[in-house]
Amino acid sequence: MEPVEGLPQGDGTDAARGAWRQGLSVALATSAYGVSFGALSVAAGLDVWQTCILSLVMFTGGSQFAFVGVISAGGLAAIPAAVASAALLGVRNVAYGIRMSTLLPPGRLTRIAAPQFTIDESTAVALAQPTPRARTVGFWVTGIGIYIGWNLSTLVGALLGDVLGDPRAYGLDAAAAAAFLALLWPRLRGRQPIVVGIAAAVVATVLTPSLMPGLPVLIAALVAILVGWFDWGSRAETARDARPGGPDEPDDVPERVGLP
C-alpha cells in the first residue's frame, strides 16, 4: 500500500492510538460475556478446570457456546455432536486467517501466535483501521486483550455462576453486539455496504429461530460473498463517480494515494 500523501506524519501515530482505544473497548465489552460462558459450562456438567481449558485452548466464543449447549442437551453421549458443532462454527476463523495473513507483518512469531488470536473481534478491529501500523496494533491489542479478559471472566463465571445469576440480566449478552455495531457503522458509506448490511441482518434474523446458534451468521456471510462476486451496487457508484462533476470533495481534503 502506498503512503498517504499530504497528511501530517502524526496521523500514523494518531491512527495507532485510535486502534489501541478501539481494541481495549472491544476487549472489555467482549470479555465481560465470558462470565456467561463460565456459568453455562458448569451448569452443563463440566468442571471448573474443564471450562477454563476450553477458553484457553478453543478461544472462540461461538464454538464454545455451541459445545456446551449440545453437552447440556445431550450429556456425555453428545460429545461427538458437540465437537462437530464447534468445529463447524470455527470454520469462519479460517477465512479470517487468510485475510489477516495479507495484512500483518510477516515473521515466525506472527505465524505462530496470530492464529490463536484470530477471532471475530480482532479481525473486525484490524480491518477498521486506516493504516498498516494501526491494523497491526488493533489486531494484537484486541486479540490479546480479549484472550486475557475472556479467560479471567470464564473463571469468575465458573466459580460464581450460581451467585451471579443470569448474566443477560446485566446486559452482557448485548455488549459484544454493540461493539461490533460501533465498528461497522463508519463503514456504511456506500450503496453496496448498506445493501450487504441490511440483507445479512434480514437473513440472520429470519434463520435464527430455526437453526442452531452461530449458523445464521455463517449463512448471512454468504450475502457479502454473493454481492462481491456479482459486484452488485458498486458499478452504478463507479459510473457516477467517473462522470464530470462527480462526488463533491472539499478543497482542503488531501488526495489519498493507494487507499480505497
C-alpha positions, -999 to 999 in steps of 0.1 A, spaced: 0 0 0 13 34 -10 18 61 17 -8 87 22 5 119 6 -3 153 21 -11 140 55 8 151 86 33 125 99 15 124 132 -16 108 116 1 74 117 6 77 155 -29 90 159 -43 61 140 -23 36 161 -36 53 193 -72 51 180 -66 14 173 -54 9 209 -86 26 222 -109 6 199 -91 -26 207 -94 -21 245 -130 -11 243 -140 -41 223 -119 -63 246 -136 -51 277 -171 -54 261 -165 -89 248 -146 -102 278 -175 -94 301 -197 -120 284 -172 -147 293 -189 -148 327 -219 -162 309 -199 -190 293 -183 -200 325 -216 -202 343 -234 -221 314 -205 -245 311 -205 -256 347 -243 -258 346 -239 -282 316 -219 -306 337 -183 -296 330 -159 -290 359 -143 -256 365 -109 -267 352 -126 -282 320 -144 -249 315 -112 -230 318 -93 -253 294 -120 -247 268 -115 -210 269 -77 -213 270 -74 -237 240 -105 -233 219 -109 -195 224 -137 -188 201 -169 -178 218 -195 -191 193 -178 -225 192 -176 -227 230 -212 -218 235 -223 -243 208 -201 -270 225 -216 -266 260 -251 -261 246 -250 -295 229 -234 -311 260 -262 -296 282 -289 -310 260 -274 -345 254 -249 -352 281 -216 -370 275 -231 -391 247 -234 -359 227 -197 -351 228 -192 -361 191 -220 -338 180 -207 -310 203 -173 -313 187 -188 -312 152 -209 -282 160 -180 -263 175 -157 -272 145 -184 -260 120 -187 -226 137 -149 -223 139 -146 -226 101 -151 -188 98 -118 -183 116 -100 -199 86 -114 -171 64 -102 -145 89 -68 -161 90 -65 -159 52 -74 -122 52 -52 -113 81 -22 -131 67 -21 -104 40 -22 -75 65 0 -85 94 38 -81 91 54 -114 81 76 -133 106 79 -165 125 64 -151 157 34 -138 138 28 -172 121 30 -190 155 10 -166 177 -15 -149 154 -38 -179 147 -47 -181 184 -59 -145 184 -76 -145 150 -112 -142 160 -142 -121 150 -133 -91 172 -96 -89 164 -103 -92 127 -130 -66 128 -109 -40 147 -79 -46 124 -99 -41 92 -115 -10 105 -81 8 107 -68 32 80 -30 24 82 -9 -8 82 5 0 116 -29 7 131 -42 -26 117 -14 -45 134 -19 -26 167 -57 -31 166 -53 -69 159 -29 -76 187 -44 -53 213 -79 -67 207 -69 -104 204 -46 -104 234 -69 -82 255 -99 -105 248 -78 -136 255 -68 -124 289 -102 -109 298 -122 -138 284 -103 -164 304 -105 -144 336 -142 -139 332 -147 -175 324 -131 -185 357 -153 -160 375 -184 -173 359 -175 -209 366 -168 -202 402 -197 -178 409 -222 -187 383 -250 -195 408 -243 -164 428 -243 -141 398 -274 -154 383 -283 -150 346 -256 -127 330 -282 -115 305 -299 -96 333 -269 -73 333 -270 -67 295 -237 -86 290 -251 -105 261 -256 -73 242 -221 -58 249 -203 -77 221 -230 -69 196 -229 -32 204 -191 -32 200 -195 -48 166 -221 -23 155 -198 6 166 -171 -8 143 -195 -14 114 -213 19 114 -185 41 100 -180 17 70 -216 21 58 -209 50 35 -218 35 1 -247 17 -15 -230 -17 -16 -220 -18 21 -255 -7 31 -272 -34 9 -249 -60 24 -256 -50 59 -293 -49 56 -296 -81 36 -273 -100 60 -292 -87 90 -325 -99 75 -311 -133 66 -297 -138 101 -330 -126 118 -351 -150 97 -329 -180 103 -321 -176 140 -354 -192 153 -349 -223 133 -312 -230 132 -286 -238 159 -267 -208 173 -240 -195 150 -252 -210 118 -274 -180 108 -243 -157 110 -224 -181 87 -252 -182 62 -257 -144 64 -220 -141 55 -228 -156 21 -247 -125 13 -214 -105 13 -198 -132 -9 -226 -131 -34 -227 -93 -36 -189 -91 -40 -189 -119 -66 -215 -102 -88 -204 -67 -79 -239 -56 -72 -243 -19 -62 -208 -8 -69 -210 -4 -107 -235 24 -105 -215 42 -80 -183 38 -101 -201 52 -131 -215 81 -111 -180 89 -97 -165 88 -132 -188 115 -145 -176 151 -147 -186 169 -116 -188 135 -97 -190 133 -59 -181 166 -44 -149 168 -24 -138 197 -2 -108 215 -15 -89 210 18 -91 172 17 -57 158 5 -55 130 -20 -52 96 -5 -29 77 -29 -34 40 -29 -62 39 -4 -98 29 -14 
